[in-house]
Amino acid sequence: MNLFSQRYFYFFLSLAPAIFFYFFLQKYGINTPFADDWSAINGFIIRFFHGQDSFIDKIALLASQCNEHREGYLSIVSLIQYSITGQIDYMTLNIIGAGATLGVHVILNAYLQRYQLPHWWILPLAFIWYNAAYFHNVFWPVCALQHNSIVFFILAVFFVLDGKGQPKTQFTLAIILAFIAVFTSGNGFLLFVAAFPILKNYSPSYWLFWIIGGIAFFSLYMWGYQHPYQRGHLTDNLHLIGAITQTFFVYLGSFIGVFFSTSSELRVQLSLVVGMLVFGAWVLFVFRHIYQLIRQKSSLDFILSIQLFILATAFIYSIGRANLPIEFVFESRYAINSTLFLMSLCLMIWHVFPNIKSWKAGAFVTFSMLYFGMSYWNNLLAVVNFTSAQSAAIIKHSIQHREHYYFKDSLGRKADLGAPNLQELAQLGGPIVDFTAELPASVKYANDVVSLTFKKGFFALDTREAKLEKDFQADIPSLTKAPKGSDLLQFTLEKNGLRYFGEKTRVKMSHGSDGMYVVFENAQKEHWVFSLYFMELDRARQIKMHDAIYVRKAAGFLPFIYLPDGDYRVKVFRVEGNQTSLVGLLPHIPVKGM
């Protein structure tokens, strides 16, 4: 028996990048909420279990709106997790969300098996799929349970519809999965259009039911819908034809961005060219195979539905974000869509050239492994900057039981308009639509959630972060001192903040909470924690050593909008391997202004 002819042998080989992917999550992931998590997860949990809502109101709360999305799947998963453990555990939510990535892997393997396609195809697909470009969807719970999960549910709908069983059974299950998809992420509606290449294999009565289902789900979604304050209407940007076109093609070609650092400007131009080329090739392929695609059932139906979903997502995004800088296309949470588009293109190429010689197959696998490796290499810096910022934020929230964020009043003075004042859990409303720091009411809601979360024990810091919280508040004589001259950080006091720069500052990041931190301490011994931002991956050390992530060159700005006015001393810390050392001390920093 030839081992390499066995389908499951290739599937088990394809689990290698998956194992690395989940190891990476466990090593650098932090049990902490971030940004929208406070409203969509914590606010929802507090309101659901402690509000005075009726049973019907609680059901409606499951699909409550946060920004433009109704994240019912996120709400149900959070509810179940909290019901089991009695606390909100964000690492568990991250793992569940990242588990959807494995679900996509399984669906793709089953698709290859259904149509008896070459066994080895799963290898390059897996290496492309488990990349680090969409790290937000691994380390940020609300993204993990939205962006990862919607891709899984979309593929599940297409896979079920494309089955070879009883049409009625398949259609019923697909409708159920479509409902879940719609209430996982707003772009879930697009599957009702994208699925038509598969629906051609059903009788017209099923088409009618599909359309009715889409209209019904859309009506339910829009019932009581409020347009978020911070989101522009699609119609506002329709006149920006050039920006819409550019954004669309950059989005489609953005998968090429893994070969460049996150600060590279070249990736925009190259993504634009690649996006135009692949879209042109796709249109040409569709026209050349139009008869087969319209009249015959084939393995291409599943691929084409995936591509239509991505194209529609890119189009809607391009209209909605046409007035924003083009670099926003490369935000990590959107990279999962461009990754899926690349995988679908690979599948289409292999269909066009089915008799791929062994050396060409090896070339595809080699490319996918290079893609996998470069995605991590070029995103390591962004990952640790993100996780250390999460760590600093949650420690600061644990100490302060709020986030300080100031606004200017009518007289131009610095005003604290977001102070929390709720004392009882039942006083908190449900997740809010306009969750943005631009609005004082939004900041106050977030602060009420933060305050209640810590005071009422919904969340507790993990061991590592709890140790750092203690270290950051310790008296200076009891702190371990770092060797002099090892960091060479420079600080410059400016009108509205503190600027820092360290050309030779280096850190070995063995955990998501490692890094450099500054702690502002006032006369009342109150503390505000911030992480320092690093500009470069320390490539020389990274090539030699693989036990951690090595970064260098700290540079950034700490705005006083996050601090009450007053006099502070500033302690600078290095954290490596969860060991804290004092790097330096600024004895007198006056904070005044925004």
Summary of the structure (lengths in Angstrom):
residues: 594
radius of gyration: 25.3
end to end distance: 72.2
largest distance: 82.8
contacts: 1950
relative contact order: 0.11
helix: 59%
strand: 13%
